[in-house]
């Protein structure tokens, strides 16, 4: 069912349900308005809303496409807002879109691909009539704040994964899968920043520009939305820095461990070169060589090899090459 909820409100209280084809003549007071919520509506339903509430054709077209970046458009005395929703599915950030039509006596939200319905939000607002009585601009703030608050669990989930990856880096080399995951998360965060930037601009316009249907008294509420977006932006920036640090730290550790192994191999190669060189010399078939006729020559050579090898071993041990 694409029409999730459609109600008439008066003085902060739900009065009755209505159909999307029904035109309600609300009083001039802000406290009387229509709030309609749709999810993946059909073209016929959007056409009915367009005719009933005099929605602009370009705004209706954008609401059906569901491929827009966050923005604010003004059409006469109506406001059209697009916000991007997001949720983390365990490996990637999945995105949706919520288009919001705001008039003086109506607010219509159109959701596409959103994992969080507005039912809980509507219930919370209806529980506090003293807030709901402020009208459609307060509901617009509540929807935007609800969407932005949904960003925080995404960042927290990625943060937990990055912390685990950071701890794993200290104990082990990063494997191919871990390195691939680091670059995948960096791409996800870069793409997420491309959504956060326009969302910040949307909230900023609500505060600084005179827009229809937005009273001056409601602007401080949108300042709160802007603060939340900037907080998420800061968290994302920090996560990108941590991911870069994890990769660089892993590379440094790998270079350090490779250097240790290289020094150990070089030390053992130097030690083994002593008996190899001496044995090579005495392996040459020359008739006149020293100690060939000595009764104890064999033991003297073995002793010399042992003394030199032990000396080298303790020398490398003191230099911490072994």
PyMOL commands that set and color helices and strands:
alter all, ss='L'
color gray80, all
select helices_A, chain A and resi 43-53+57-65+119-126+129-132+136-171+176-208+216-282+297-318
alter helices_A, ss='H'
color red, helices_A
select strands_A, chain A and resi 3-10+13-17+32-39+71-75+78-88+93-103+106-112
alter strands_A, ss='S'
color yellow, strands_A
deselect
rebuild
show_as cartoon
